[in-house]
Amino acid sequence: MPQIFPKALNPITKMLVLAAPLLAGGTGVTGAAFYRSSYATGVGEVPPQPVAFSHSHHVGQLGIHCVYCHTSVESSGFASIPPTKTCMNCHQQIWSGTDLLEPVRNSYKEDKPIEWIRVHNLPHYAYFNHSIHVAKGVGCESCHGRLDQWNNLTKQNSTLLMEWCIACHRTPEKNLRPKSEVFNLTYDPKKQAEWVAEDFPKMGRQADGSLNPLIGKPRPTNQKELGLLLKEEYHVRDAVTLTNCSMCHR
């Protein structure tokens, strides 16, 4: 059988055989890196907003509670965006004539909602419920970061990738905190504190009507120990159930 390719191509063929897996591996690594990059995930992205609202000022400096604006976060899957009336409760009295708040005043006068740009935008096929996370002791800071320290507009703090969610669902005890600390952005499990009634379901009342014996006692200062205790107290499901596909894809 006559030779189709000249012998001069043999070295090139060997190089191609060696280069093919390296090229495939390099492409895979590059793709994985791009998939997790801030460009693809949106981490750190600050979308433009119709009003330059600062969590740092309102939460960090003024101490306004999260639930004052996000009223449904404890009872609904959606944290809710405050109506303009909530803003005007204060801004009818303070900063009432600034150009910065003109869109707020116009919204209130015209009875038209402010069209905020969503920051944490999950895919439509991913189910997420705020209230169940709050009820199980997952703090705002765990997903949204230190909002009280951001001097600019709200940014996306986490990747929101499935692997990020799954990592927490596999070991939820790493992120659980007492319910009284869910909205505390400065919470530190290492700081000594005592259990309070708010930390437990039904304000600490047990089936027989007595108070939970932990109330008034020091909380563990080790996150793993604390998290495992809260996992039991709050009836957080096991990792197999929490990582089941139907948990987030319904």
ChimeraX attribute file (.defattr): number of C-alpha atoms within 10 A of each C-alpha:
attribute: neighborCount
match mode: 1-to-1
recipient: residues
	/A:1	3
	/A:2	4
	/A:3	6
	/A:4	6
	/A:5	8
	/A:6	7
	/A:7	9
	/A:8	8
	/A:9	10
	/A:10	11
	/A:11	10
	/A:12	11
	/A:13	11
	/A:14	10
	/A:15	11
	/A:16	13
	/A:17	11
	/A:18	11
	/A:19	12
	/A:20	11
	/A:21	11
	/A:22	12
	/A:23	12
	/A:24	11
	/A:25	12
	/A:26	12
	/A:27	12
	/A:28	12
	/A:29	12
	/A:30	11
	/A:31	12
	/A:32	11
	/A:33	12
	/A:34	13
	/A:35	13
	/A:36	14
	/A:37	13
	/A:38	15
	/A:39	11
	/A:40	11
	/A:41	16
	/A:42	20
	/A:43	18
	/A:44	14
	/A:45	16
	/A:46	15
	/A:47	14
	/A:48	14
	/A:49	15
	/A:50	13
	/A:51	15
	/A:52	12
	/A:53	15
	/A:54	17
	/A:55	22
	/A:56	19
	/A:57	17
	/A:58	15
	/A:59	16
	/A:60	19
	/A:61	11
	/A:62	11
	/A:63	12
	/A:64	13
	/A:65	13
	/A:66	17
	/A:67	14
	/A:68	10
	/A:69	16
	/A:70	15
	/A:71	15
	/A:72	17
	/A:73	21
	/A:74	17
	/A:75	14
	/A:76	13
	/A:77	15
	/A:78	15
	/A:79	18
	/A:80	14
	/A:81	16
	/A:82	16
	/A:83	16
	/A:84	19
	/A:85	16
	/A:86	12
	/A:87	15
	/A:88	16
	/A:89	10
	/A:90	11
	/A:91	16
	/A:92	12
	/A:93	9
	/A:94	10
	/A:95	11
	/A:96	15
	/A:97	12
	/A:98	10
	/A:99	10
	/A:100	14
	/A:101	19
	/A:102	13
	/A:103	15
	/A:104	21
	/A:105	21
	/A:106	14
	/A:107	17
	/A:108	17
	/A:109	10
	/A:110	8
	/A:111	12
	/A:112	12
	/A:113	16
	/A:114	18
	/A:115	10
	/A:116	12
	/A:117	12
	/A:118	14
	/A:119	18
	/A:120	18
	/A:121	10
	/A:122	12
	/A:123	9
	/A:124	8
	/A:125	9
	/A:126	12
	/A:127	13
	/A:128	15
	/A:129	15
	/A:130	18
	/A:131	17
	/A:132	15
	/A:133	18
	/A:134	19
	/A:135	19
	/A:136	22
	/A:137	26
	/A:138	24
	/A:139	24
	/A:140	19
	/A:141	18
	/A:142	16
	/A:143	16
	/A:144	15
	/A:145	16
	/A:146	17
	/A:147	22
	/A:148	20
	/A:149	15
	/A:150	15
	/A:151	13
	/A:152	14
	/A:153	18
	/A:154	23
	/A:155	20
	/A:156	21
	/A:157	20
	/A:158	18
	/A:159	19
	/A:160	17
	/A:161	13
	/A:162	10
	/A:163	10
	/A:164	11
	/A:165	17
	/A:166	16
	/A:167	13
	/A:168	16
	/A:169	21
	/A:170	15
	/A:171	17
	/A:172	24
	/A:173	22
	/A:174	19
	/A:175	18
	/A:176	29
	/A:177	25
	/A:178	23
	/A:179	22
	/A:180	15
	/A:181	19
	/A:182	21
	/A:183	17
	/A:184	16
	/A:185	20
	/A:186	11
	/A:187	14
	/A:188	12
	/A:189	19
	/A:190	11
	/A:191	10
	/A:192	10
	/A:193	13
	/A:194	12
	/A:195	19
	/A:196	19
	/A:197	17
	/A:198	14
	/A:199	22
	/A:200	23
	/A:201	15
	/A:202	11
	/A:203	13
	/A:204	19
	/A:205	14
	/A:206	13
	/A:207	9
	/A:208	6
	/A:209	8
	/A:210	9
	/A:211	15
	/A:212	17
	/A:213	11
	/A:214	15
	/A:215	17
	/A:216	12
	/A:217	11
	/A:218	12
	/A:219	20
	/A:220	18
	/A:221	14
	/A:222	11
	/A:223	17
	/A:224	17
	/A:225	14
	/A:226	19
	/A:227	22
	/A:228	17
	/A:229	17
	/A:230	22
	/A:231	21
	/A:232	11
	/A:233	13
	/A:234	18
	/A:235	10
	/A:236	20
	/A:237	14
	/A:238	13
	/A:239	15
	/A:240	10
	/A:241	13
	/A:242	19
	/A:243	17
	/A:244	12
	/A:245	10
	/A:246	11
	/A:247	12
	/A:248	16
	/A:249	11
	/A:250	8
